[in-house]
Amino acid sequence: MKIGVVSGFDGRQPPEFIVGAARIVEERKLHSFFVPEHVLFFREYASRYPYSGDGRIPGEPDGTLEPFTALAYIAAHTPREKWDIDLIDEIHRRTTRLKNSAEPMVAFGFQRVVAETPSTVSRHVTDYFAGKTIGQLTNVPGPRVALTMAGAPVRSILGWVPTSGDQPLGVCLFSYDGAVTVGVSTDARMIPDPLLFAELVERHLAELARIDDVATEGPNATFR
């Protein structure tokens, strides 16, 4: 059994209180720490909240702290090794499940069906599903050895995700000859500085690689 803690924070709690709560969770060796996603509450609503006597959602009507920012702040002020090792382990578990499921074949088959329909229909269907996402992330395993083109060595390969609809972000991880490149494409109206985003991804990948090296060299190595 894995036990986690859910704790909601709003603007009333000082930063040291939030970090202290997360550190208590780690010290007790609990599995996980969650924050709610209700960033904004309506001040007036007709539906009754079923878990309180007055039918109102407990807490401040202004909502809770934005979860990604709150978790990033917590991660920056708590020991990173366990967070990162758990992240690598969870990514490996999820990707392994996907690779061994029927989901890739179903998705590919659906794409083939859409591609065979008239262009007007396929365009509307593609835009419909593309409009439900904020971006695309793809991991492309490239050649493991260096290649040449017209007799000249290919030093590196950089890829970009082909996006559709109004998706503002595309991230392509491409491996080539022992190195990984990160190609970032963005909508300049929403993300005007894609280089900063790429640098943050690169920094995080370097940290994950360092943690992975530590894990595989230790007495309780869990990664290969």
GIRA-V828887 format. One record per helix or strand. SS is the DSSP state (H for helix, E for strand). FROM is the first residue (numbers start at 1). LEN is the number of residues. If there is no record, write none. Layout:
[[SS	FROM	LEN] [SS	FROM	LEN]]
This chain:
[[E	4	3] [H	15	13] [E	32	3] [H	67	10] [H	80	20] [H	103	14] [H	119	12] [E	135	7] [E	148	2] [E	152	2] [E	169	8] [E	179	8] [H	194	24]]
